[in-house]
Amino acid sequence: MSFAAAPLPILTRLRQETRPAHEALEQQEFNRALGAGTLTAAVTHRFLAKLYGFVVPYEEQLRQHAAEFGPEWELERRARAHLLRQDLPHADELPLASNLPPLRTRAQLLGALYVMEGSTLGGQVIARQLAKNGIPARAYFSGHAEQTGPLWKSFTSLLTEAATSELADDIVASATLTFQRLHQWIESDNA
């Protein structure tokens, strides 16, 4: 008699299976400077400009599919492009990414949401580092401030509930592709 292994919980799968793409993304200039303690306002500005170029079209796609999510997802509250505009006075002149991952299905949206929502956690650490270095552009990284933890917890609970066995593989694939496409955009010569 053989037993099939129980499927891993979606959050475990996401952490494990996106790790290589997540770690590759963290090797770009901004994170290297952050880790080395050599972060400058110019490096921060370049990174924020690249984030803006990705976050704006991502949030537009998410809004187009908002009807697929109930009010408990608080999608508008989770939006952060407006915070990038606070950090970048001429943000609306910046180029936008054309290489977003596909965001047409619920599973694709959930995978991308996992990546973008997860970035709020690291943002809290980055905001403190920027403050310590006297770099004022930190509205985006400060994000939801003291509400970051509760919003993440709410998101992971909703994701766990929404991630049926039929959707799990596509959610993980979308999260991985989101990390990869964000990395490609940040490393591109646009902006």
N, CA, C and O of each residue as an XYZ file, in Angstrom:
764
protein
N       0.847     -1.175      0.000
C       0.000      0.000      0.000
C       0.889      1.234      0.000
O       1.798      1.348      0.822
N       0.632      2.145     -0.908
C       1.428      3.375     -0.938
C       0.537      4.551     -0.594
O      -0.653      4.585     -0.906
N       1.147      5.487      0.043
C       0.427      6.691      0.441
C       0.986      7.874     -0.321
O       2.202      8.032     -0.432
N       0.116      8.691     -0.838
C       0.557      9.915     -1.498
C       0.867     10.941     -0.420
O       0.141     11.079      0.565
N       1.943     11.642     -0.631
C       2.311     12.679      0.334
C       1.269     13.789      0.277
O       0.779     14.158     -0.791
N       0.952     14.300      1.438
C       0.005     15.416      1.495
C       0.646     16.632      0.835
O       1.843     16.864      1.005
N      -0.127     17.409      0.088
C       0.459     18.593     -0.546
C       0.938     19.595      0.514
O       0.334     19.751      1.575
N       2.026     20.250      0.189
C       2.545     21.276      1.095
C       1.592     22.461      1.125
O       0.959     22.771      0.116
N       1.482     23.124      2.265
C       0.671     24.345      2.321
C       1.203     25.377      1.318
O       2.403     25.424      1.049
N       0.326     26.184      0.782
C       0.699     27.135     -0.272
C       1.802     28.090      0.179
O       2.699     28.394     -0.608
N       1.764     28.564      1.400
C       2.805     29.505      1.842
C       4.167     28.833      1.912
O       5.182     29.457      1.603
N       4.201     27.578      2.312
C       5.459     26.831      2.332
C       5.985     26.660      0.913
O       7.165     26.885      0.646
N       5.105     26.262      0.011
C       5.504     26.098     -1.392
C       6.018     27.405     -1.966
O       7.051     27.430     -2.636
N       5.299     28.495     -1.707
C       5.718     29.787     -2.243
C       7.104     30.170     -1.730
O       7.958     30.592     -2.510
N       7.330     30.028     -0.439
C       8.646     30.373      0.121
C       9.738     29.508     -0.499
O      10.780     30.018     -0.913
N       9.502     28.215     -0.561
C      10.521     27.287     -1.058
C      10.764     27.430     -2.563
O      11.907     27.513     -3.013
N       9.688     27.455     -3.321
C       9.827     27.399     -4.775
C      10.175     28.732     -5.416
O      10.674     28.761     -6.541
N       9.922     29.829     -4.726
C      10.307     31.136     -5.290
C      11.666     31.599     -4.759
O      12.193     32.614     -5.213
N      12.231     30.868     -3.810
C      13.494     31.301     -3.185
C      14.587     31.652     -4.199
O      15.188     32.718     -4.065
N      14.880     30.815     -5.210
C      15.954     31.183     -6.144
C      15.681     32.513     -6.869
O      16.585     33.336     -7.009
N      14.457     32.721     -7.323
C      14.117     33.965     -8.028
C      14.159     35.149     -7.067
O      14.592     36.238     -7.442
N      13.713     34.941     -5.833
C      13.729     35.994     -4.817
C      15.171     36.371     -4.482
O      15.504     37.554     -4.405
N      16.014     35.380     -4.286
C      17.413     35.654     -3.963
C      18.140     36.336     -5.110
O      18.976     37.207     -4.873
N      17.841     35.961     -6.345
C      18.453     36.621     -7.503
C      18.069     38.097     -7.541
O      18.911     38.955     -7.807
N      16.809     38.389     -7.277
C      16.341     39.774     -7.253
C      17.078     40.578     -6.187
O      17.386     41.751     -6.396
N      17.358     39.964     -5.068
C      18.010     40.679     -3.971
C      19.486     40.960     -4.232
O      20.135     41.616     -3.417
N      20.028     40.484     -5.338
C      21.440     40.733     -5.652
C      21.652     41.998     -6.488
O      22.776     42.280     -6.903
N      20.601     42.748     -6.735
C      20.774     43.952     -7.546
C      21.412     45.075     -6.723
O      21.552     44.970     -5.504
N      21.792     46.144     -7.414
C      22.599     47.239     -6.861
C      22.076     47.794     -5.539
O      22.847     47.957     -4.594
N      20.801     48.081     -5.461
C      20.235     48.693     -4.251
C      20.455     47.799     -3.034
O      20.931     48.264     -1.999
N      20.111     46.521     -3.156
C      20.255     45.614     -2.013
C      21.709     45.372     -1.654
O      22.043     45.225     -0.479
N      22.585     45.329     -2.666
C      24.017     45.186     -2.360
C      24.507     46.381     -1.560
O      25.222     46.213     -0.572
N      24.130     47.595     -1.978
C      24.544     48.803     -1.262
C      23.932     48.843      0.135
O      24.583     49.256      1.095
N      22.682     48.412      0.240
C      22.010     48.366      1.535
C      22.760     47.433      2.484
O      23.014     47.782      3.637
N      23.107     46.255      1.995
C      23.814     45.278      2.807
C      25.219     45.722      3.186
O      25.704     45.405      4.273
N      25.874     46.458      2.287
C      27.243     46.910      2.528
C      27.292     48.192      3.352
O      28.367     48.613      3.781
N      26.136     48.814      3.576
C      26.112     50.077      4.311
C      26.603     51.249      3.485
O      27.049     52.255      4.036
N      26.523     51.125      2.152
C      27.007     52.186      1.266
C      25.875     52.816      0.457
O      26.113     53.390     -0.606
N      24.681     52.712      0.946
C      23.517     53.213      0.227
C      23.562     54.727      0.101
O      23.873     55.432      1.061
N      23.249     55.219     -1.093
C      23.217     56.657     -1.336
C      21.821     57.051     -1.810
O      21.007     56.201     -2.172
N      21.565     58.347     -1.800
C      20.283     58.855     -2.290
C      20.127     58.545     -3.779
O      19.018     58.252     -4.227
N      21.213     58.603     -4.554
C      21.140     58.343     -5.997
C      20.764     56.888     -6.281
O      19.920     56.617     -7.135
N      21.384     55.966     -5.575
C      21.064     54.540     -5.764
C      19.612     54.288     -5.348
O      18.890     53.548     -6.016
N      19.198     54.896     -4.259
C      17.819     54.746     -3.778
C      16.846     55.286     -4.814
O      15.836     54.648     -5.110
N      17.141     56.451     -5.364
C      16.266     57.067     -6.365
C      16.136     56.163     -7.593
O      15.033     55.969     -8.104
N      17.255     55.611     -8.066
C      17.207     54.720     -9.235
C      16.332     53.501     -8.952
O      15.538     53.086     -9.796
N      16.482     52.938     -7.771
C      15.707     51.758     -7.407
C      14.218     52.091     -7.305
O      13.377     51.346     -7.807
N      13.901     53.195     -6.665
C      12.501     53.610     -6.546
C      11.897     53.885     -7.919
O      10.732     53.568     -8.162
N      12.681     54.469     -8.813
C      12.190     54.749    -10.172
C      11.849     53.442    -10.894
O      10.844     53.359    -11.599
N      12.688     52.434    -10.711
C      12.415     51.142    -11.328
C      11.176     50.496    -10.696
O      10.339     49.928    -11.398
N      11.070     50.587     -9.390
C       9.884     50.046     -8.727
C       8.624     50.733     -9.242
O       7.617     50.077     -9.512
N       8.685     52.043     -9.375
C       7.527     52.791     -9.886
C       7.106     52.236    -11.249
O       5.920     52.019    -11.497
N       8.072     52.012    -12.118
C       7.775     51.525    -13.460
C       7.108     50.161    -13.474
O       6.424     49.814    -14.437
N       7.299     49.389    -12.423
C       6.677     48.063    -12.324
C       5.374     48.121    -11.535
O       4.383     47.503    -11.924
N       5.372     48.850    -10.443
C       4.211     48.898     -9.542
C       3.002     49.542    -10.210
O       1.882     49.060    -10.038
N       3.196     50.602    -10.956
C       2.061     51.303    -11.572
C       1.280     50.388    -12.526
O       0.065     50.265    -12.370
N       1.928     49.741    -13.508
C       1.124     48.860    -14.376
C       0.602     47.623    -13.645
O      -0.469     47.114    -13.977
N       1.344     47.142    -12.658
C       0.854     46.011    -11.854
C      -0.448     46.391    -11.150
O      -1.428     45.648    -11.204
N      -0.451     47.550    -10.491
C      -1.659     47.971     -9.780
C      -2.813     48.253    -10.735
O      -3.971     48.026    -10.383
N      -2.517     48.745    -11.938
C      -3.577     48.958    -12.931
C      -4.216     47.626    -13.319
O      -5.438     47.528    -13.427
N      -3.387     46.603    -13.530
C      -3.915     45.278    -13.856
C      -4.761     44.732    -12.706
O      -5.831     44.165    -12.927
N      -4.278     44.906    -11.497
C      -5.002     44.426    -10.326
C      -6.370     45.115    -10.222
O      -7.375     44.466     -9.931
N      -6.400     46.412    -10.459
C      -7.680     47.147    -10.415
C      -8.656     46.635    -11.472
O      -9.862     46.577    -11.229
N      -8.145     46.268    -12.633
C      -9.010     45.757    -13.696
C      -9.675     44.437    -13.298
O     -10.719     44.073    -13.840
N      -9.070     43.731    -12.356
C      -9.604     42.439    -11.926
C     -10.130     42.488    -10.487
O     -10.347     41.444     -9.873
N     -10.331     43.668     -9.959
C     -10.747     43.823     -8.558
C     -12.061     43.114     -8.260
O     -12.280     42.667     -7.134
N     -12.928     43.005     -9.244
C     -14.228     42.356     -9.024
C     -14.071     40.878     -8.671
O     -14.995     40.273     -8.127
N     -12.915     40.293     -8.974
C     -12.676     38.887     -8.658
C     -12.297     38.683     -7.191
O     -12.139     37.554     -6.726
N     -12.155     39.785     -6.482
C     -11.774     39.736     -5.070
C     -12.841     40.450     -4.249
O     -13.388     41.462     -4.685
N     -13.128     39.940     -3.099
C     -14.106     40.580     -2.230
C     -13.483     41.738     -1.466
O     -12.270     41.942     -1.523
N     -14.304     42.496     -0.754
C     -13.800     43.651     -0.007
C     -12.797     43.267      1.082
O     -11.982     44.092      1.497
N     -12.857     42.023      1.539
C     -11.930     41.585      2.585
C     -10.467     41.615      2.117
O      -9.558     41.623      2.947
N     -10.234     41.632      0.807
C      -8.872     41.693      0.288
C      -8.269     43.088      0.409
O      -7.048     43.240      0.359
N      -9.107     44.103      0.567
C      -8.663     45.495      0.745
C      -7.620     45.910     -0.304
O      -6.572     46.459      0.037
N      -7.914     45.648     -1.562
C      -6.945     45.905     -2.626
C      -6.527     47.370     -2.709
O      -5.343     47.664     -2.873
N      -7.469     48.276     -2.600
C      -7.098     49.698     -2.691
C      -6.200     50.119     -1.522
O      -5.293     50.934     -1.693
N      -6.449     49.574     -0.367
C      -5.615     49.900      0.795
C      -4.191     49.376      0.605
O      -3.238     49.947      1.135
N      -4.057     48.305     -0.141
C      -2.753     47.691     -0.370
C      -1.957     48.400     -1.471
O      -0.756     48.166     -1.604
N      -2.596     49.245     -2.245
C      -1.923     49.955     -3.337
C      -0.836     50.877     -2.779
O      -1.017     51.501     -1.733
N       0.304     50.956     -3.496
C       1.409     51.777     -2.995
C       2.044     52.678     -4.049
O       3.035     53.349     -3.759
N       1.502     52.709     -5.258
C       2.074     53.582     -6.280
C       2.048     55.040     -5.824
O       2.965     55.805     -6.124
N       1.012     55.416     -5.110
C       0.926     56.806     -4.631
C       2.069     57.136     -3.675
O       2.476     58.294     -3.580
N       2.589     56.143     -2.970
C       3.719     56.366     -2.069
C       5.008     56.578     -2.868
O       5.873     57.355     -2.466
N       5.127     55.890     -3.989
C       6.278     56.119     -4.864
C       6.241     57.532     -5.442
O       7.283     58.161     -5.625
N       5.053     58.021     -5.725
C       4.936     59.399     -6.227
C       5.383     60.406     -5.164
O       5.900     61.471     -5.500
N       5.190     60.079     -3.898
C       5.674     60.959     -2.825
C       7.202     60.974     -2.797
O       7.815     62.014     -2.557
N       7.801     59.832     -3.041
C       9.261     59.718     -3.012
C       9.923     60.274     -4.267
O      11.075     60.707     -4.223
N       9.212     60.264     -5.367
C       9.772     60.647     -6.665
C       8.970     61.813     -7.244
O       7.909     61.591     -7.827
N       9.448     63.036     -7.097
C       8.688     64.206     -7.546
C       8.267     64.168     -9.013
O       7.210     64.702     -9.349
N       9.049     63.562     -9.888
C       8.724     63.525    -11.318
C       8.373     62.108    -11.768
O       8.687     61.707    -12.889
N       7.732     61.371    -10.901
C       7.434     59.963    -11.157
C       6.648     59.748    -12.443
O       6.912     58.795    -13.175
N       5.704     60.604    -12.723
C       4.841     60.371    -13.876
C       5.571     60.497    -15.212
O       5.003     60.182    -16.258
N       6.814     60.951    -15.187
C       7.622     61.035    -16.402
C       8.450     59.763    -16.623
O       9.104     59.624    -17.656
N       8.424     58.847    -15.670
C       9.247     57.638    -15.734
C       8.634     56.589    -16.653
O       7.412     56.508    -16.775
N       9.479     55.782    -17.304
C       8.956     54.707    -18.150
C       8.305     53.612    -17.309
O       8.675     53.385    -16.157
N       7.338     52.949    -17.906
C       6.639     51.850    -17.246
C       7.058     50.521    -17.853
O       7.328     50.430    -19.051
N       7.107     49.518    -17.036
C       7.509     48.179    -17.480
C       6.510     47.624    -18.478
O       5.297     47.761    -18.317
N       7.043     47.004    -19.500
C       6.181     46.342    -20.486
C       6.300     44.824    -20.354
O       5.679     44.078    -21.111
N       7.096     44.378    -19.395
C       7.356     42.943    -19.249
C       6.667     42.327    -18.036
O       7.167     41.353    -17.472
N       5.532     42.877    -17.630
C       4.831     42.294    -16.493
C       4.506     40.833    -16.756
O       4.327     40.429    -17.905
N       4.430     40.051    -15.710
C       3.956     38.681    -15.916
C       2.478     38.731    -16.309
O       1.807     39.727    -16.040
N       1.963     37.679    -16.935
C       0.531     37.666    -17.240
C      -0.284     37.789    -15.949
O      -0.017     37.097    -14.966
N      -1.257     38.659    -15.966
C      -2.116     38.886    -14.798
C      -3.579     38.840    -15.231
O      -4.332     39.795    -15.040
N      -3.959     37.712    -15.816
C      -5.314     37.590    -16.343
C      -6.195     36.662    -15.519
O      -7.417     36.811    -15.511
N      -5.590     35.717    -14.832
C      -6.384     34.752    -14.077
C      -6.251     35.019    -12.579
O      -5.339     35.718    -12.137
N      -7.154     34.466    -11.826
C      -7.097     34.621    -10.367
C      -5.776     34.077     -9.812
O      -5.166     34.702     -8.945
N      -5.341     32.933    -10.303
C      -4.091     32.341     -9.822
C      -2.898     33.242    -10.136
O      -2.015     33.420     -9.298
N      -2.872     33.804    -11.332
C      -1.776     34.714    -11.695
C      -1.773     35.946    -10.797
O      -0.714     36.396    -10.359
N      -2.937     36.482    -10.529
C      -3.041     37.650     -9.658
C      -2.618     37.313     -8.233
O      -1.944     38.109     -7.579
N      -3.010     36.140     -7.752
C      -2.638     35.737     -6.394
C      -1.126     35.562     -6.264
O      -0.545     35.943     -5.248
N      -0.497     34.999     -7.268
C       0.957     34.838     -7.232
C       1.669     36.175     -7.204
O       2.615     36.361     -6.439
N       1.223     37.107     -8.034
C       1.832     38.438     -8.057
C       1.561     39.181     -6.751
O       2.436     39.872     -6.229
N       0.362     39.037     -6.235
C       0.031     39.663     -4.946
C       0.952     39.166     -3.837
O       1.371     39.944     -2.980
N       1.265     37.882     -3.852
C       2.168     37.326     -2.841
C       3.512     38.060     -2.868
O       4.049     38.416     -1.819
N       4.044     38.281     -4.054
C       5.339     38.957     -4.190
C       5.243     40.408     -3.726
O       6.067     40.869     -2.936
N       4.253     41.108     -4.211
C       4.154     42.539     -3.917
C       3.779     42.791     -2.460
O       4.284     43.731     -1.846
N       2.908     41.969     -1.908
C       2.560     42.115     -0.493
C       3.731     41.733      0.401
O       3.968     42.366      1.430
N       4.457     40.702      0.006
C       5.622     40.290      0.786
C       6.681     41.377      0.850
O       7.423     41.472      1.827
N       6.750     42.192     -0.183
C       7.757     43.265     -0.194
C       7.500     44.315      0.883
O       8.402     45.076      1.235
N       6.287     44.360      1.403
C       6.007     45.346      2.451
C       6.757     45.016      3.735
O       7.098     45.910      4.510
N       7.014     43.730      3.956
C       7.721     43.319      5.173
C       9.171     43.795      5.140
O       9.660     44.390      6.101
N       9.846     43.531      4.035
C      11.218     44.003      3.890
C      11.300     45.514      3.837
O      12.301     46.106      4.240
N      10.258     46.126      3.346
C      10.221     47.584      3.258
C      10.370     48.255      4.603
O      10.965     49.328      4.704
N       9.840     47.640      5.627
C       9.948     48.208      6.966
C      11.411     48.286      7.412
O      11.833     49.278      8.006
N      12.169     47.245      7.124
C      13.590     47.209      7.471
C      14.345     48.249      6.644
O      15.194     48.973      7.163
N      14.022     48.313      5.348
C      14.682     49.267      4.459
C      14.402     50.700      4.900
O      15.314     51.527      4.900
N      13.160     51.013      5.276
C      12.813     52.373      5.716
C      13.674     52.789      6.904
O      14.131     53.930      6.977
N      13.893     51.865      7.830
C      14.745     52.189      8.989
C      16.186     52.456      8.558
O      16.836     53.365      9.074
N      16.685     51.657      7.605
C      18.051     51.855      7.098
C      18.183     53.204      6.398
O      19.173     53.913      6.577
N      17.163     53.552      5.590
C      17.196     54.836      4.894
C      17.205     55.984      5.894
O      17.945     56.953      5.722
N      16.390     55.879      6.933
C      16.352     56.915      7.968
C      17.720     57.040      8.632
O      18.206     58.145      8.872
N      18.331     55.900      8.923
C      19.642     55.891      9.565
C      20.700     56.551      8.673
O      21.634     57.177      9.174
N      20.551     56.412      7.356
C      21.494     57.003      6.401
C      21.091     58.415      5.976
O      21.750     59.016      5.128
N      20.016     58.948      6.559
C      19.589     60.304      6.226
C      19.002     60.449      4.834
O      19.031     61.539      4.263
N      18.471     59.371      4.281
C      17.866     59.412      2.945
C      16.359     59.570      3.122
O      15.701     58.671      3.647
N      15.807     60.702      2.691
C      14.403     61.004      2.981
C      13.372     60.222      2.172
O      12.230     60.093      2.612
N      13.737     59.699      1.009
C      12.767     59.026      0.139
C      12.420     57.656      0.706
O      13.014     56.647      0.325
N      11.443     57.629      1.630
C      11.109     56.340      2.238
C       9.617     56.103      2.444
O       9.240     55.199      3.189
N       8.764     56.891      1.803
C       7.317     56.680      1.943
C       6.916     55.294      1.438
O       6.127     54.601      2.079
N       7.464     54.890      0.279
C       7.115     53.586     -0.285
C       7.512     52.463      0.658
O       6.726     51.548      0.907
N       8.717     52.529      1.179
C       9.193     51.459      2.049
C       8.478     51.454      3.396
O       8.279     50.393      3.988
N       8.096     52.616      3.876
C       7.346     52.686      5.140
C       5.961     52.111      4.958
O       5.376     51.554      5.887
N       5.439     52.251      3.746
C       4.186     51.620      3.364
C       3.055     51.740      4.348
O       2.509     52.823      4.557
N       2.708     50.641      4.943
C       1.563     50.574      5.840
C       1.949     50.779      7.300
O       1.114     50.642      8.194
N       3.215     51.106      7.538
C       3.727     51.375      8.891
C       3.309     50.272      9.872
O       3.577     49.094      9.634
N       2.659     50.652     10.966
C       2.304     49.662     11.995
C       1.228     48.682     11.524
O       0.988     47.670     12.183
N       0.588     48.965     10.407
C      -0.421     48.049      9.872
C       0.168     46.992      8.937
O      -0.558     46.128      8.445
N       1.482     47.056      8.691
C       2.120     46.118      7.770
C       1.933     44.672      8.223
O       1.509     43.827      7.435
N       2.243     44.387      9.467
C       2.101     43.019      9.988
C       0.678     42.512      9.907
O       0.447     41.426      9.374
N      -0.299     43.275     10.428
C      -1.683     42.814     10.340
C      -2.184     42.643      8.896
O      -2.938     41.713      8.608
N      -1.769     43.535      7.995
C      -2.193     43.396      6.602
C      -1.573     42.158      5.961
O      -2.227     41.469      5.179
N      -0.321     41.875      6.288
C       0.323     40.665      5.759
C      -0.384     39.420      6.282
O      -0.651     38.481      5.532
N      -0.676     39.427      7.560
C      -1.358     38.283      8.174
C      -2.733     38.066      7.528
O      -3.120     36.935      7.237
N      -3.446     39.145      7.314
C      -4.746     39.068      6.649
C      -4.590     38.510      5.234
O      -5.360     37.651      4.806
N      -3.580     39.012      4.515
C      -3.344     38.541      3.153
C      -3.031     37.054      3.129
O      -3.608     36.316      2.330
N      -2.124     36.601      3.994
C      -1.740     35.187      3.971
C      -2.910     34.280      4.333
O      -3.025     33.167      3.820
N      -3.767     34.757      5.207
C      -4.958     33.981      5.561
C      -5.887     33.861      4.351
O      -6.386     32.776      4.052
N      -6.114     34.962      3.670
C      -6.977     34.952      2.482
C      -6.361     34.106      1.366
O      -7.065     33.360      0.685
N      -5.061     34.226      1.186
C      -4.373     33.451      0.151
C      -4.475     31.951      0.442
O      -4.750     31.153     -0.454
N      -4.252     31.585      1.686
C      -4.332     30.174      2.072
C      -5.723     29.616      1.773
O      -5.862     28.490      1.295
N      -6.728     30.404      2.055
C      -8.109     29.987      1.801
C      -8.402     29.906      0.300
O      -9.115     29.008     -0.146
N      -7.857     30.833     -0.470
C      -8.146     30.901     -1.910
C      -7.348     29.894     -2.732
O      -7.749     29.544     -3.842
N      -6.234     29.432     -2.202
C      -5.316     28.577     -2.960
C      -5.780     27.123     -2.963
O      -5.252     26.290     -2.226
N      -6.748     26.839     -3.780
C      -7.221     25.464     -3.913
C      -6.131     24.625     -4.573
O      -5.197     25.168     -5.163
N      -6.248     23.327     -4.475
C      -5.246     22.447     -5.093
C      -5.188     22.663     -6.604
O      -4.139     22.470     -7.218
N      -6.308     23.061     -7.205
C      -6.334     23.329     -8.644
C      -5.558     24.585     -9.016
O      -5.046     24.692    -10.130
N      -5.470     25.536     -8.091
C      -4.801     26.810     -8.378
C      -3.355     26.863     -7.907
O      -2.585     27.699     -8.381
N      -2.975     25.994     -6.992
C      -1.678     26.112     -6.307
C      -0.485     26.186     -7.258
O       0.365     27.064     -7.108
N      -0.410     25.283     -8.231
C       0.733     25.293     -9.149
C       0.812     26.607     -9.919
O       1.899     27.156    -10.102
N      -0.329     27.109    -10.368
C      -0.348     28.364    -11.132
C      -0.001     29.563    -10.245
O       0.631     30.509    -10.716
N      -0.398     29.541     -8.994
C      -0.047     30.625     -8.068
C       1.466     30.665     -7.878
O       2.078     31.731     -7.943
N       2.059     29.511     -7.646
C       3.511     29.444     -7.440
C       4.247     29.871     -8.712
O       5.223     30.617     -8.643
N       3.789     29.409     -9.853
C       4.426     29.781    -11.125
C       4.340     31.287    -11.346
O       5.304     31.903    -11.799
N       3.197     31.881    -11.030
C       3.033     33.316    -11.200
C       3.931     34.104    -10.243
O       4.515     35.114    -10.634
N       4.042     33.653     -9.013
C       4.910     34.335     -8.047
C       6.364     34.277     -8.517
O       7.079     35.277     -8.452
N       6.796     33.125     -8.983
C       8.162     32.981     -9.483
C       8.398     33.903    -10.664
O       9.415     34.592    -10.732
N       7.451     33.912    -11.599
C       7.581     34.765    -12.780
C       7.549     36.245    -12.394
O       8.235     37.054    -13.017
N       6.779     36.604    -11.398
C       6.740     37.999    -10.940
C       8.106     38.422    -10.408
O       8.597     39.498    -10.748
N       8.718     37.590     -9.583
C      10.077     37.893     -9.110
C      11.032     38.047    -10.294
O      11.833     38.981    -10.334
N      10.945     37.135    -11.251
C      11.856     37.161    -12.395
C      11.653     38.400    -13.262
O      12.620     39.044    -13.670
N      10.402     38.731    -13.540
C      10.131     39.892    -14.390
C      10.495     41.199    -13.689
O      10.994     42.128    -14.324
N      10.249     41.272    -12.393
C      10.653     42.461    -11.638
C      12.167     42.600    -11.688
O      12.682     43.701    -11.885
N      12.875     41.512    -11.513
C      14.333     41.534    -11.575
C      14.809     41.995    -12.955
O      15.699     42.839    -13.057
N      14.220     41.445    -14.007
C      14.583     41.853    -15.377
C      14.365     43.348    -15.568
O      15.208     44.033    -16.148
N      13.247     43.848    -15.085
C      12.928     45.264    -15.247
C      13.929     46.126    -14.480
O      14.419     47.124    -15.008
N      14.229     45.755    -13.258
C      15.158     46.543    -12.451
C      16.544     46.558    -13.096
O      17.235     47.575    -13.049
N      16.947     45.464    -13.684
C      18.275     45.376    -14.301
C      18.321     45.952    -15.717
O      19.403     46.120    -16.280
N      17.158     46.256    -16.294
C      17.133     46.777    -17.672
C      17.658     48.211    -17.705
O      17.768     48.880    -16.678
N      17.972     48.653    -18.905
C      18.501     50.012    -19.089
C      17.427     51.082    -19.169
O      17.743     52.266    -19.289
N      16.151     50.681    -19.103
C      15.066     51.680    -19.138
C      15.081     52.498    -17.853
O      15.398     51.974    -16.785
N      14.749     53.750    -17.949
C      14.637     54.703    -16.826
C      15.847     55.498    -16.608
O      15.884     56.331    -15.702
